[in-house]
Amino acid sequence: MPTSSLRPEHRAVLRELFSAPVRSKAELAAATGWARNTIAQRLDELVEAGWVQEEPAERGGLGRPSARFSLRVDQRLVHVAHFGRDQLDASLVTLHGDVIASRRVPVDLSQGPEAAARTAAETLADLRTIVSAAAEDIALCVIGVASPVDQRRRAINPVSEPGWFALDIVDTFGDALGLPVLAENDANLMAMGTAARGGHDDPGEAVIFVKIAQGIGAGTVIDGRLRRGMRGLAGELGHVPAPRAAGIPCTCGNEGCLATIASLGPIVEGLRDAGVEIPEHERFWELAAAADPAVVSAIRQAGRDIGQALVGVATAIAPERIVLGGRLATVGQHLTAGVREALFARVLPDMTVGLSVNSCPDHDLAAARGAAMLAQDWVLADE
């Protein structure tokens, strides 16, 4: 039974099994309000379709032990296709967010979305081979992109690559993959995955995830829910005005945007202008790893700029955690230190007591976990 064929009554049973991993027929009947015979019929259908399994009977006590059922989360996998500027991070994850296989392959987005969709399909075939998964084992695909995504149309809003403007991801990628497709901004996926695995028990906390790469984007989770904003445009932090960027033109048509000084490209260009020999970006990472003073200073200044841009956001929603992602955030603590310096100097003192600012060393894993959460919500929804 493919995911799209699940009926509302099937999804109701699956929701109960997600909330409690193992349930008896009596427990499921009590939770749903259905008769035992109805529950038995739904369970038989889900067992036959491969969504549910009967657990081995527990011996002990008098009488015949009650049959107990659980989800086969490892039998319904999610293909996560996370597109960066020049690479695709693809993985297969369970609906509980456990990554069971992953691959990173080069991709050229300038070739257009159809070529990217073919690459995603080819990579999915490779991943299926690695884990010996059949086509019917893949429930759906989640596409992560470094652009705002309109969740009502499931289309990318303007990006710099030609052919991607107002793209209908569902149709383009769905045709290539032969699967239901969901699409989401990658910083939003990372925010969801970080909030879910942050080691915090308070479901009402607010988490801001900031991804710094060729652009600067943010995802915000409040009370356990992702906040996408109008047309999916929430979190375009790179287009917040920055004092140091005054007069510098931005691709958005304005001047003085944060991304023109604090994203990866401008940082490298600024160092080159200052006389640091960086013929290619890999040399920048080598110098950063070696704690070159000029590079460390530039990264820390970018952190200060980002921290200043976050002052208004943090003051408005009072988050418990701000998490920095992207490779720049994982080279030492220079970026994080700069963000803390600027942010803590301006937000209310009471706010700094409970606010943590840290880097995320596994932002790709966080994106995969977030994609699994998005897929889980879709699978369990009534419609």
C-alpha positions, -999 to 999 in steps of 0.1 A, spaced: 0 0 0 17 32 -11 16 62 11 -9 80 -11 -33 51 -7 -35 53 31 -71 61 42 -79 84 71 -87 54 93 -52 39 85 -35 71 94 -54 73 127 -40 39 137 -5 49 126 -7 81 146 -14 61 177 15 38 170 38 68 165 28 82 199 33 48 217 56 24 199 38 -9 209 1 -12 214 -25 -40 218 -58 -41 200 -75 -32 232 -53 -1 237 -58 10 201 -96 5 204 -96 26 236 -75 53 220 -95 56 188 -130 48 202 -135 21 176 -147 -14 181 -122 -42 185 -133 -58 152 -128 -25 134 -93 -22 149 -85 -58 139 -95 -51 103 -74 -20 101 -44 -37 116 -47 -66 92 -47 -42 63 -17 -23 76 2 -55 84 -4 -69 49 7 -35 34 40 -36 54 33 -6 76 27 -25 109 41 -57 124 29 -80 151 54 -82 180 65 -115 194 42 -126 223 54 -119 258 52 -150 279 44 -150 316 12 -149 335 -20 -169 329 -39 -171 297 -31 -163 261 -9 -132 258 -25 -103 239 -12 -96 204 8 -63 203 16 -43 172 43 -17 162 53 3 133 78 -10 108 95 23 105 126 8 88 103 -5 60 90 29 50 118 52 42 121 88 32 145 100 5 160 133 15 175 153 -14 193 184 1 206 206 -26 235 230 -19 252 253 -44 273 227 -60 264 194 -43 235 171 -34 234 155 0 211 126 -4 200 101 23 175 75 32 160 80 66 133 63 86 101 81 96 117 84 131 147 103 116 174 76 117 197 79 87 205 45 72 224 55 41 238 87 26 257 100 -4 271 133 -15 274 139 -52 283 170 -73 255 189 -89 254 219 -112 222 238 -106 228 260 -136 219 230 -158 183 235 -146 158 218 -124 151 188 -147 188 178 -146 188 182 -108 157 160 -106 174 133 -127 205 134 -104 182 130 -74 166 100 -91 199 84 -99 212 89 -64 180 74 -50 186 43 -71 222 40 -57 209 44 -21 183 18 -26 210 -6 -38 231 1 -7 203 -9 17 186 -34 -6 153 -14 -5 125 -20 -30 108 8 -48 77 4 -26 98 8 5 103 45 -3 73 64 11 81 99 -4 109 123 -11 117 156 7 136 182 -13 156 207 6 167 239 -12 185 271 -2 156 293 -12 122 302 2 95 277 -7 58 287 -9 41 258 9 8 265 -8 22 262 -43 52 241 -33 73 263 -56 107 280 -52 106 317 -50 132 337 -70 167 322 -69 198 331 -88 200 300 -110 182 303 -144 152 281 -149 144 278 -112 121 308 -109 87 298 -95 95 262 -101 68 236 -92 90 212 -73 63 186 -68 57 181 -105 93 184 -117 108 161 -91 78 139 -87 79 130 -124 116 121 -122 114 101 -89 80 85 -93 72 95 -56 51 120 -37 73 150 -31 75 176 -4 97 207 -6 112 229 21 138 256 27 170 238 40 174 262 70 138 253 80 146 216 78 177 222 99 157 241 125 132 213 127 158 187 132 178 207 157 147 215 178 137 178 178 171 166 189 183 194 211 182 175 244 155 199 257 123 186 272 103 219 269 81 217 239 73 254 242 109 266 236 118 288 207 148 278 185 164 299 157 187 281 133 209 303 111 227 287 81 257 307 68 269 297 33 267 316 0 237 332 16 223 336 51 190 320 60 172 312 92 145 288 104 125 293 135 106 267 155 83 280 183 62 257 205 73 228 184 61 243 152 80 257 122 71 292 114 73 297 76 56 331 74 39 346 44 47 326 12 75 308 31 95 340 32 103 339 70 140 337 78 156 357 49 182 370 74 207 378 47 185 407 36 184 424 69 202 458 68 237 457 82 255 489 92 288 478 76 271 470 43 258 505 37 259 513 0 268 478 -12 243 465 -38 226 432 -32 211 407 -56 177 414 -41 178 449 -56 184 467 -24 217 480 -8 233 472 25 221 436 31 238 414 56 246 388 30 268 412 11 294 412 39 288 382 61 282 353 38 311 331 25 317 348 -9 321 384 5 343 372 33 367 355 9 367 385 -14 373 409 14 404 389 24 417 389 -11 413 427 -13 433 429 20 461 410 3 455 374 16 463 349 -11 432 328 -16 432 315 -52 403 291 -44 379 286 -16 396 254 -4 426 276 5 403 297 27 393 266 47 429 256 51 438 290 65 407 289 88 417 255 101 452 268 108 438 298 127 453 323 103 449 357 121 435 376 92 410 348 84 400 344 120 394 381 123 372 382 92 351 352 104 347 368 138 336 401 122 311 383 101 298 368 134 294 403 149 275 414 118 252 384 121 248 390 158 237 426 152 211 414 127 198 389 152 192 415 179 157 425 167 147 389 160 159 377 194 142 406 212 109 399 194 106 362 202 131 356 231 145 323 220 161 298 243 186 287 216 203 302 186 221 275 165 246 283 138 250 260 108 270 258 76 307 250 73 317 285 84 302 279 118 321 247 124 357 259 119 367 268 154 344 290 175 352 322 157 318 328 141 299 318 172 321 340 194 314 370 172 276 364 172 276 361 210 297 393 214 273 415 193 241 398 204 247 398 241 258 434 240 224 446 228 196 422 240 181 426 274 203 413 302 175 391 315 174 374 280 210 365 280 206 344 312 187 317 294 199 321 258 225 297 244 243 304 211 262 274 197 273 259 164 258 228 149 286 204 137 261 181 119 238 205 100 233 180 72 221 154 97 198 180 113 183 186 78 177 149 73 160 147 107 139 177 99 129 161 66 118 130 84 96 151 107 81 168 77 74 134 61 60 120 93 35 149 95 25 143 59 20 106 63 0 110 95 -22 139 83 -59 130 78 -57 142 42 
